[in-house]
Amino acid sequence: MDLLLILSQEHDKLPLAELRAVLETEEIETELEMVCPGLVLLKELEEDVFDDYYRLLVRRLGYTHEVHQLIKTVDCSDLESEVKSIDWSEFIDENFAVRVKRFNSEIDTVDTERKIGGYILTSTDNISVNLSNPKSFIRVVAYKNTIYLCYGKYQLNKKYFEEMKPHKRPFFHPGCMSPKLARCMVNLSRVKEGDLVLDPFCGTGGILIEAGLIGAKVVGCDIDWRMKNGTATNLEYAGITDYKTHVVDIREMEMYEEADAVVTDPPYGISTTTCGEGASGIFKEFLESIEHSMKEDALLVMASPDSLDIDSLFKDVGFVLLERYAIKMHRSLTRIISVIAKID
Ligand SMILES: C[S@@+](CC[C@H](N)C(=O)[O-])C[C@H]1O[C@@H](n2cnc3c(N)ncnc32)[C@H](O)[C@@H]1O
């Protein structure tokens, strides 16, 4: 069985990198086909685990807009006969809506929605169209002359990343990252449900919220007690109960429990303080000390400003770079996201 995913196109590499990381973490065996930018097929998923994988992807992914079960791939010219040949009672419960999305296709969206809806109605008994609040959602994706007919069984909560914007949480401080990027960084760290995620510069807790929401246990440290308390407030607000927070200066960090992953956004000295030390000094001391708080196979996923040469900083410590992505935030800041492993 196949899934069709519509990825965000707000970054050219991160959405696909995040998807690959989740497939690897959850050991989802599939063949990934990139149809075109923003459109991905996951092919030949085993039937008995298909539903579990579908729900996992919907729960975890940050930079993916939609995940659907592929019903059939058809050519534009055979649309009527192909749509009528499908047993829609398998996918439609009482009422439905058809929505078309185009990728590089000339077809008329509204006209195609009407036509497909009509073909479904004439070939299936006891169902009706409900455009405002459908019980069943049929997603149609048109790419050039190919039509992907899909069933949207599980919907991603599209409003979540809007509603969880940092300024809408009870504790806010400038310099927090977007929940989508935080979720993506957590996914790049390959953590599983039940794993322990540490953020030693937790600030307002944005990264830990995302780790908690995918089922990880979270530990947050910050030099500033207001941040430590604010992280706890925000975690509670997000419904996360399995957490610990501590006031800790990274330069004096004692080993707590060894983490399965460290995901963090250290201070750049722009909107968050480096407490009198330059950003490069903090990053250096962090990289020197954090290794001891990580399990052997733990990954470190870290944001840094592009003005900082972090390669030269971790040359002498026991780390190796696995992946790197640049995100232009504004004219004077490009964020670098690095995925780093311990050297064996
Ligand atoms: C960029 S912010 C983290 C933002 C966070 N990701 C969020 O979503 O709010 C960096 C944090 O590092 C903390 N910090 C600065 N120096 C520190 C140090 N030496 N040890 C631990 N935390 C420190 C600051 O108080 C600040 O809250």
The ligand as a MOL file (V3000), in Angstrom:
LIG
                    3D

  0  0  0     0  0            999 V3000
M  V30 BEGIN CTAB
M  V30 COUNTS 27 29 0 0 0
M  V30 BEGIN ATOM
M  V30 1 C 18.3090 31.0360 22.1110 0
M  V30 2 S 17.7020 30.8200 23.7330 0 CHG=1
M  V30 3 C 16.8610 29.3160 23.6130 0
M  V30 4 C 15.5570 29.4890 22.9780 0
M  V30 5 C 14.6770 28.2690 23.0720 0
M  V30 6 N 14.9900 27.3020 22.0350 0
M  V30 7 C 13.2130 28.6700 23.0140 0
M  V30 8 O 12.4420 28.0830 22.2210 0
M  V30 9 O 12.8150 29.5580 23.7450 0 CHG=-1
M  V30 10 C 19.1530 30.4670 24.6470 0
M  V30 11 C 18.9970 30.2990 26.1500 0
M  V30 12 O 20.2950 29.9960 26.6930 0
M  V30 13 C 20.3690 30.4880 28.0210 0
M  V30 14 N 21.8020 30.5930 28.4140 0
M  V30 15 C 22.6910 31.5590 28.1320 0
M  V30 16 N 23.9060 31.2400 28.6530 0
M  V30 17 C 23.7710 30.0350 29.2420 0
M  V30 18 C 24.6740 29.1810 29.9280 0
M  V30 19 N 25.9440 29.5010 30.1390 0
M  V30 20 N 24.1970 27.9980 30.3940 0
M  V30 21 C 22.8900 27.6520 30.2220 0
M  V30 22 N 21.9930 28.4360 29.5960 0
M  V30 23 C 22.4290 29.6120 29.0930 0
M  V30 24 C 19.6360 31.8250 27.9480 0
M  V30 25 O 19.1350 32.1780 29.2370 0
M  V30 26 C 18.5150 31.5120 26.9300 0
M  V30 27 O 17.3220 31.2050 27.5900 0
M  V30 END ATOM
M  V30 BEGIN BOND
M  V30 1 1 1 2
M  V30 2 1 2 3
M  V30 3 1 2 10
M  V30 4 1 3 4
M  V30 5 1 4 5
M  V30 6 1 5 6
M  V30 7 1 5 7
M  V30 8 2 7 8
M  V30 9 1 7 9
M  V30 10 1 10 11
M  V30 11 1 11 12
M  V30 12 1 11 26
M  V30 13 1 12 13
M  V30 14 1 13 14
M  V30 15 1 13 24
M  V30 16 1 14 15
M  V30 17 1 14 23
M  V30 18 2 15 16
M  V30 19 1 16 17
M  V30 20 1 17 18
M  V30 21 2 17 23
M  V30 22 1 18 19
M  V30 23 2 18 20
M  V30 24 1 20 21
M  V30 25 2 21 22
M  V30 26 1 22 23
M  V30 27 1 24 25
M  V30 28 1 24 26
M  V30 29 1 26 27
M  V30 END BOND
M  V30 END CTAB
M  END
